[in-house]
Amino acid sequence: MKVISIIIKDLKTVLSDKQAIIVTMLMPLILMTILSVALKGSFIDSGDNETENVNIAVVKLYDEAADSQMFKTTLEERLNINLSGDEVRPEEIFFEDFLGSEEVLKLINYRVEEENTAMELLNAGEISAVIILPERYIYDMKVNLLTPFRNNVNVKVLTHPDKNIAGEIVKSVMEAYTNTMSSIIIGKNVLIESIGANDLGEGGYENIDKVMEGMTSMMEEVSINIEDVTVEGRKNITSAEYYSVAMMTMFILYAAGQGGRMLLEEKDNQTFQRMVIADISKTHILAGKFMTVFLLASIQITVMMIFSYFALKVKWRDINSIVALSFSTVFAVAGLGVFIASLTYRTENYRIANMFENIIVQVMALLGGNFFPIDVMPKLIQKLSFFSLNGVALNSYLKIILGYGLADILNNVLILSAIGVLFTVMGVVIFNKEVSDDAKHNKIKTAKA
């Protein structure tokens, strides 16, 4: 009963604080709604049966006529070779045989623009990517396709930062083009080596352009398979699902921050001393703070799940897994709250709790993937994310949404439980050390008296 009285008193105090309600309850709901809508284009929606075509712009920095004349002159002067008939045309290969192919047209709509115009369209979000064909592109490609030499061709692909999926599609399509052209060039090299090995002389080169035309017909058979592969029982994460979980696992950390002030506030308000006089043990007081943070974090999770379910259409799936994971998560947060409360009480300074809320929570959120998906973060941060309890919880909630069961997240549930036990034990040790120091101080005063 003593612990229950402490819990009721603390919950009334916290829930009557308007600023605390805004930070812990209202702010995450606002943020998850804004981020879900604003970053929708960065996530694949598994409910979409068709892939919307990606709009891109192609920039030509080369002069086709000048490049072709330069190549013809170079070929005649250096190799003494005159091309007969229709020579290979790299521009037709890229625009007609490749970008104009049936497979690519299913994915990409392209337009040719000047560089400045293309960049303006990209920045405005009207297109998802810009492909820049460099200066001397035609010349270098003809050298690569029709001579024994190999020139570097640096084709740039610029993507819009808010359209990651569309950007990946464009990059995959260009990779398919690069691989096909590499196969053609390798075939050309084999042909030229055969001519040299068999000592066919200049006559062997006379119809190389027609042979290359046959090779470039490979472009018509380029197969680009960019599919949303979904394992049975699994689904893709949408922006609403991701940021509902991200904001939830981040803002429950503020419950630990609020709990971190409670012991020192009790002492400053003289209620701590009155509870001791009323024969309420300090163990009961600490247990009351633990349960207050536990219940506060539980209320946060419940409110955010209900809101995301009805407002953002997030399906939380396996209830048993959700309950087990939520219990271990709030247990870890409560343990963290007790640890911070003990540190704050021991130092008799609110700076510890303030630093946790203003700095440490932000660092934990960054490491845990609450701001950005962890797979797009640097590898160092990806490795460190395992050390943030919010990161472990976020990863586990997403797995449940993807269709995984309790067995698949059991390790994370145990990790969160262990974190809760560790922080609780550390908090108790720190708090009891303070009690021992007080007792020792009182004994010294008594001896002097």
C-alpha positions as CSV (number, residue, x, y, z in Angstrom):
1,M,0.0,0.0,0.0
2,K,2.9,2.4,0.8
3,V,4.4,1.9,-2.7
4,I,1.0,2.3,-4.3
5,S,0.4,5.6,-2.5
6,I,3.8,6.8,-3.7
7,I,2.9,5.8,-7.3
8,I,-0.5,7.5,-7.2
9,K,1.1,10.7,-5.8
10,D,3.9,10.8,-8.4
11,L,1.6,10.1,-11.3
12,K,-0.8,12.9,-10.2
13,T,2.2,15.2,-10.0
14,V,3.5,14.3,-13.5
15,L,0.2,14.2,-15.2
16,S,-0.8,17.6,-13.8
17,D,2.4,19.2,-15.4
18,K,1.2,20.6,-18.7
19,Q,4.8,20.9,-20.0
20,A,5.5,17.3,-19.2
21,I,2.3,16.2,-21.0
22,I,3.3,18.2,-24.1
23,V,6.8,16.7,-24.2
24,T,5.9,13.1,-23.4
25,M,2.5,12.7,-25.0
26,L,1.6,15.4,-27.5
27,M,5.0,16.1,-29.2
28,P,5.6,12.5,-30.4
29,L,2.1,12.3,-31.9
30,I,2.7,15.5,-33.9
31,L,6.2,14.4,-35.0
32,M,5.2,10.9,-36.1
33,T,2.4,12.4,-38.2
34,I,4.6,15.1,-39.8
35,L,7.5,12.7,-40.5
36,S,5.2,9.9,-41.8
37,V,3.7,12.3,-44.4
38,A,6.8,14.3,-45.3
39,L,9.1,11.2,-45.8
40,K,6.6,8.9,-47.4
41,G,8.5,8.9,-50.7
42,S,11.6,7.5,-49.0
43,F,9.8,4.2,-48.1
44,I,8.3,1.5,-50.2
45,D,4.6,0.8,-49.6
46,S,3.9,-2.9,-49.9
47,G,0.3,-2.1,-50.6
48,D,1.2,-0.6,-53.9
49,N,0.7,-3.2,-56.6
50,E,2.3,-1.1,-59.4
51,T,5.5,0.8,-59.4
52,E,5.1,4.4,-60.5
53,N,7.4,5.4,-63.3
54,V,10.5,7.4,-62.3
55,N,11.0,10.7,-64.0
56,I,14.6,11.6,-64.9
57,A,16.5,14.1,-67.0
58,V,19.5,13.3,-69.3
59,V,22.1,16.0,-69.8
60,K,24.3,15.8,-72.9
61,L,27.6,17.7,-72.4
62,Y,29.0,16.3,-75.7
63,D,28.8,17.4,-79.3
64,E,27.9,14.4,-81.4
65,A,29.0,15.8,-84.7
66,A,32.3,17.0,-83.4
67,D,33.0,13.8,-81.5
68,S,32.2,11.7,-84.5
69,Q,34.5,13.7,-86.8
70,M,37.3,13.6,-84.1
71,F,36.9,9.8,-84.0
72,K,37.0,9.4,-87.8
73,T,40.0,11.6,-88.1
74,T,41.8,9.7,-85.3
75,L,41.0,6.3,-86.8
76,E,42.2,7.3,-90.2
77,E,45.4,8.9,-89.0
78,R,46.5,6.4,-86.3
79,L,45.2,3.1,-87.6
80,N,44.8,3.9,-91.3
81,I,41.3,2.5,-91.2
82,N,38.3,3.8,-93.2
83,L,34.9,2.7,-91.8
84,S,32.5,1.7,-94.5
85,G,28.7,1.7,-94.3
86,D,26.8,2.7,-91.2
87,E,29.1,2.9,-88.2
88,V,28.1,2.3,-84.6
89,R,26.2,5.1,-83.0
90,P,26.6,5.3,-79.2
91,E,23.8,7.9,-78.9
92,E,21.3,5.6,-80.5
93,I,22.5,2.7,-78.4
94,F,21.9,4.7,-75.2
95,F,18.7,6.5,-76.0
96,E,16.9,4.2,-78.4
97,D,18.1,0.7,-77.8
98,F,18.5,1.2,-74.0
99,L,16.3,3.9,-72.5
100,G,13.8,3.3,-75.2
101,S,13.6,-0.4,-74.6
102,E,10.4,-2.0,-73.4
103,E,11.9,-3.1,-70.1
104,V,13.3,0.3,-69.2
105,L,10.2,2.2,-70.3
106,K,8.2,0.2,-67.6
107,L,10.4,1.9,-65.0
108,I,11.7,5.2,-66.3
109,N,10.4,8.3,-68.2
110,Y,13.3,10.4,-69.5
111,R,13.7,13.8,-71.0
112,V,16.8,15.5,-72.4
113,E,17.5,18.9,-70.7
114,E,20.3,21.4,-70.4
115,E,22.3,20.9,-67.2
116,N,21.0,24.0,-65.4
117,T,17.4,23.2,-66.2
118,A,17.9,19.6,-65.1
119,M,19.4,20.6,-61.7
120,E,16.5,23.0,-61.2
121,L,14.0,20.3,-61.8
122,L,15.9,17.9,-59.5
123,N,16.0,20.5,-56.7
124,A,12.3,21.2,-57.1
125,G,11.5,17.5,-56.8
126,E,9.9,17.3,-60.3
127,I,12.4,14.6,-61.3
128,S,14.1,11.9,-59.2
129,A,17.5,11.8,-60.9
130,V,19.8,13.4,-63.4
131,I,22.0,11.4,-65.7
132,I,24.9,13.4,-67.1
133,L,26.7,12.1,-70.2
134,P,30.2,13.7,-70.2
135,E,32.1,15.7,-72.8
136,R,33.5,13.5,-75.6
137,Y,31.1,10.8,-74.7
138,I,30.5,9.8,-78.3
139,Y,34.2,9.9,-79.1
140,D,35.2,7.8,-76.0
141,M,32.4,5.2,-76.6
142,K,33.4,4.8,-80.2
143,V,37.0,4.3,-79.2
144,N,35.9,1.7,-76.7
145,L,33.6,-0.1,-79.1
146,L,35.7,0.1,-82.4
147,T,39.4,0.2,-81.5
148,P,41.8,-1.8,-79.3
149,F,41.9,1.1,-76.9
150,R,39.8,1.8,-73.8
151,N,38.9,5.3,-72.7
152,N,37.3,6.1,-69.3
153,V,33.7,7.2,-69.6
154,N,32.4,8.9,-66.4
155,V,28.6,9.0,-66.5
156,K,27.2,10.7,-63.4
157,V,23.9,9.9,-61.8
158,L,22.6,12.5,-59.4
159,T,19.6,11.6,-57.3
160,H,17.1,13.6,-55.1
161,P,17.8,13.0,-51.4
162,D,14.1,12.6,-50.5
163,K,13.5,10.0,-53.2
164,N,15.8,7.2,-52.2
165,I,13.8,4.4,-53.7
166,A,13.5,6.1,-57.1
167,G,17.2,6.9,-57.0
168,E,18.1,3.2,-56.4
169,I,15.9,2.2,-59.4
170,V,17.8,4.7,-61.6
171,K,21.2,3.4,-60.3
172,S,20.1,-0.2,-60.9
173,V,19.1,0.6,-64.5
174,M,22.4,2.4,-65.2
175,E,24.3,-0.6,-63.7
176,A,22.5,-2.9,-66.1
177,Y,23.5,-0.6,-69.0
178,T,27.1,-0.5,-67.8
179,N,27.3,-4.3,-67.5
180,T,25.9,-4.8,-71.0
181,M,28.3,-2.3,-72.5
182,S,31.2,-4.0,-70.7
183,S,30.1,-7.3,-72.3
184,I,30.1,-5.7,-75.7
185,I,33.5,-4.2,-75.2
186,I,34.9,-7.5,-74.0
187,G,33.5,-9.1,-77.1
188,K,35.3,-6.4,-79.2
189,N,38.6,-7.1,-77.5
190,V,38.3,-10.8,-78.1
191,L,37.6,-10.0,-81.8
192,I,40.6,-7.7,-82.1
193,E,42.9,-10.2,-80.3
194,S,41.8,-12.9,-82.7
195,I,42.6,-10.7,-85.7
196,G,46.1,-10.0,-84.3
197,A,46.7,-13.6,-83.4
198,N,45.7,-14.9,-86.8
199,D,47.7,-12.1,-88.6
200,L,44.7,-11.0,-90.6
201,G,46.2,-7.5,-91.1
202,E,44.1,-4.5,-91.8
203,G,41.6,-6.5,-93.8
204,G,40.4,-7.9,-90.5
205,Y,39.2,-4.5,-89.4
206,E,37.2,-3.6,-92.5
207,N,33.9,-4.9,-91.3
208,I,34.4,-4.4,-87.6
209,D,31.7,-1.8,-87.5
210,K,29.1,-4.3,-88.8
211,V,30.3,-6.9,-86.3
212,M,29.8,-4.3,-83.5
213,E,26.3,-3.5,-84.8
214,G,25.5,-7.2,-84.2
215,M,27.0,-7.0,-80.7
216,T,25.0,-3.9,-79.8
217,S,21.8,-5.7,-80.7
218,M,22.3,-7.2,-77.2
219,M,20.8,-3.9,-75.9
220,E,17.4,-5.0,-77.2
221,E,17.6,-8.0,-74.9
222,V,18.7,-6.2,-71.8
223,S,16.7,-7.6,-68.8
224,I,16.3,-5.3,-65.9
225,N,14.4,-6.9,-63.0
226,I,13.8,-4.5,-60.1
227,E,11.2,-6.2,-58.0
228,D,9.7,-5.6,-54.6
229,V,10.4,-9.1,-53.3
230,T,8.2,-9.9,-50.3
231,V,8.8,-13.0,-48.2
232,E,5.5,-14.8,-47.4
233,G,4.2,-13.5,-44.1
234,R,6.4,-10.4,-44.3
235,K,5.8,-6.8,-45.6
236,N,7.7,-3.6,-46.3
237,I,8.0,-0.9,-43.7
238,T,6.1,2.3,-44.6
239,S,7.1,5.8,-43.3
240,A,4.1,5.8,-41.0
241,E,5.1,2.5,-39.4
242,Y,8.8,3.5,-39.1
243,Y,8.3,6.9,-37.6
244,S,5.5,5.7,-35.3
245,V,8.0,3.2,-33.8
246,A,10.9,5.7,-33.9
247,M,9.1,8.5,-32.1
248,M,7.6,6.1,-29.6
249,T,10.9,4.5,-28.6
250,M,12.6,7.9,-28.4
251,F,10.1,9.7,-26.3
252,I,9.7,7.0,-23.7
253,L,13.2,8.0,-22.7
254,Y,11.9,11.2,-21.4
255,A,9.9,9.3,-18.9
256,A,13.3,8.2,-17.5
257,G,14.4,11.8,-17.4
258,Q,11.3,12.9,-15.5
259,G,11.7,10.0,-13.1
260,G,15.3,11.2,-12.6
261,R,14.2,14.3,-10.9
262,M,11.7,12.8,-8.5
263,L,14.0,11.8,-5.6
264,L,15.7,15.1,-5.4
265,E,12.4,17.0,-5.7
266,E,11.1,14.9,-2.8
267,K,14.1,15.9,-0.8
268,D,13.8,19.6,-1.7
269,N,10.1,19.6,-0.9
270,Q,10.7,17.9,2.5
271,T,8.3,15.1,1.5
272,F,11.2,12.6,1.4
273,Q,12.0,13.3,5.1
274,R,8.3,13.1,6.0
275,M,8.0,9.7,4.3
276,V,11.0,8.4,6.2
277,I,9.5,9.7,9.5
278,A,6.2,8.0,8.5
279,D,8.1,4.7,8.5
280,I,8.2,4.3,4.7
281,S,11.5,2.6,3.9
282,K,13.8,4.0,1.3
283,T,13.5,0.8,-0.6
284,H,9.7,1.4,-0.9
285,I,10.4,5.0,-2.0
286,L,12.8,3.8,-4.7
287,A,10.4,1.1,-5.8
288,G,7.7,3.7,-6.0
289,K,9.8,5.8,-8.4
290,F,10.6,2.7,-10.5
291,M,6.9,1.9,-10.9
292,T,6.0,5.5,-11.6
293,V,8.4,5.6,-14.6
294,F,7.3,2.1,-15.6
295,L,3.6,3.2,-15.7
296,L,4.4,6.5,-17.3
297,A,6.3,4.8,-20.2
298,S,3.5,2.3,-20.5
299,I,0.9,5.0,-20.8
300,Q,3.1,6.7,-23.5
301,I,3.4,3.5,-25.5
302,T,-0.3,2.8,-25.2
303,V,-1.4,6.3,-26.3
304,M,1.1,6.3,-29.3
305,M,0.1,2.8,-30.5
306,I,-3.6,3.7,-30.3
307,F,-3.1,7.0,-32.2
308,S,-0.9,5.4,-34.9
309,Y,-3.4,2.6,-35.3
310,F,-6.4,4.8,-36.0
311,A,-4.7,8.0,-37.4
312,L,-1.8,6.5,-39.4
313,K,-3.2,3.0,-40.1
314,V,-0.3,1.2,-38.5
315,K,-0.9,-2.5,-38.0
316,W,0.8,-3.7,-34.9
317,R,0.1,-7.4,-35.7
318,D,1.1,-10.0,-33.0
319,I,-0.3,-8.7,-29.7
320,N,1.5,-11.3,-27.6
321,S,4.9,-10.1,-29.1
322,I,3.9,-6.5,-28.7
323,V,3.0,-7.0,-25.0
324,A,6.2,-8.9,-24.2
325,L,8.4,-6.4,-26.0
326,S,6.6,-3.4,-24.5
327,F,7.0,-4.8,-21.0
328,S,10.7,-5.4,-21.4
329,T,11.1,-1.9,-23.0
330,V,9.4,0.0,-20.2
331,F,11.2,-2.2,-17.7
332,A,14.5,-1.0,-19.2
333,V,13.3,2.6,-19.2
334,A,12.2,2.3,-15.5
335,G,15.6,0.9,-14.5
336,L,17.3,3.8,-16.4
337,G,15.0,6.3,-14.6
338,V,16.0,4.8,-11.2
339,F,19.6,5.0,-12.1
340,I,19.3,8.7,-13.1
341,A,17.2,9.5,-10.1
342,S,19.9,8.0,-7.8
343,L,22.7,9.9,-9.5
344,T,20.7,13.2,-9.3
345,Y,19.8,12.6,-5.7
346,R,23.3,11.8,-4.7
347,T,24.9,14.8,-6.4
348,E,22.0,17.0,-5.2
349,N,22.0,18.7,-8.6
350,Y,19.3,18.6,-11.3
351,R,22.1,19.0,-13.9
352,I,22.3,15.2,-14.3
353,A,18.6,14.8,-15.3
354,N,18.8,17.9,-17.5
355,M,21.8,16.7,-19.3
356,F,20.1,13.3,-19.9
357,E,17.1,14.9,-21.4
358,N,18.9,17.6,-23.5
359,I,22.0,15.7,-24.6
360,I,22.0,12.0,-23.9
361,V,18.5,11.3,-25.2
362,Q,19.5,13.0,-28.5
363,V,22.6,10.9,-28.8
364,M,20.7,7.7,-28.0
365,A,18.1,8.7,-30.6
366,L,20.8,9.2,-33.3
367,L,22.5,5.9,-32.5
368,G,19.2,4.0,-32.3
369,G,17.9,5.1,-35.7
370,N,15.1,7.4,-34.3
371,F,16.0,10.2,-36.7
372,F,17.1,8.3,-39.8
373,P,16.8,4.6,-40.7
374,I,19.9,2.9,-39.2
375,D,20.8,1.2,-42.5
376,V,21.6,4.6,-44.2
377,M,23.8,5.7,-41.3
378,P,27.7,5.3,-41.3
379,K,28.9,1.8,-40.4
380,L,30.3,3.0,-37.0
381,I,26.9,4.3,-35.9
382,Q,25.2,1.0,-37.2
383,K,27.5,-0.9,-34.9
384,L,26.9,1.4,-31.9
385,S,23.2,1.2,-32.3
386,F,23.1,-2.1,-30.4
387,F,24.2,-0.2,-27.3
388,S,21.1,2.0,-27.2
389,L,18.1,0.5,-25.6
390,N,15.8,2.5,-27.8
391,G,17.6,1.1,-30.8
392,V,17.1,-2.4,-29.7
393,A,13.4,-1.7,-29.0
394,L,12.9,0.1,-32.4
395,N,14.5,-2.9,-34.3
396,S,12.2,-5.3,-32.4
397,Y,9.0,-3.4,-33.0
398,L,9.8,-3.1,-36.7
399,K,10.4,-6.9,-36.9
400,I,6.9,-7.5,-35.4
401,I,5.4,-5.2,-38.0
402,L,7.2,-7.1,-40.7
403,G,5.6,-10.3,-39.5
404,Y,8.2,-11.8,-37.2
405,G,7.0,-13.6,-34.0
406,L,8.1,-13.6,-30.4
407,A,10.8,-16.3,-31.0
408,D,12.5,-14.0,-33.5
409,I,12.8,-11.1,-31.1
410,L,13.3,-13.1,-27.9
411,N,17.0,-12.2,-27.7
412,N,16.1,-8.5,-27.8
413,V,13.5,-8.9,-25.2
414,L,16.0,-10.6,-22.9
415,I,18.6,-7.8,-23.7
416,L,16.1,-5.1,-22.7
417,S,15.2,-7.0,-19.5
418,A,18.9,-7.3,-18.7
419,I,19.4,-3.6,-19.3
420,G,16.6,-2.9,-16.9
421,V,18.0,-5.1,-14.2
422,L,21.5,-3.6,-14.7
423,F,20.4,0.0,-14.3
424,T,18.1,-0.9,-11.4
425,V,20.9,-2.6,-9.5
426,M,23.3,0.3,-10.2
427,G,20.6,2.8,-9.0
428,V,20.0,0.8,-5.8
429,V,23.8,0.6,-5.1
430,I,24.2,4.4,-5.7
431,F,21.2,5.2,-3.5
432,N,22.3,2.9,-0.7
433,K,25.8,4.3,-0.8
434,E,24.2,7.7,-0.1
435,V,22.3,6.1,2.8
436,S,25.5,4.6,4.2
437,D,27.3,7.9,4.0
438,D,24.5,9.6,5.9
439,A,24.6,6.9,8.6
440,K,28.4,7.2,8.9
441,H,28.1,11.0,9.1
442,N,25.4,10.7,11.9
443,K,27.6,8.3,13.8
444,I,30.6,10.7,13.7
445,K,28.3,13.5,15.0
446,T,27.1,11.3,17.8
447,A,30.6,10.3,18.8
448,K,31.7,13.9,19.0
449,A,28.7,14.8,21.1
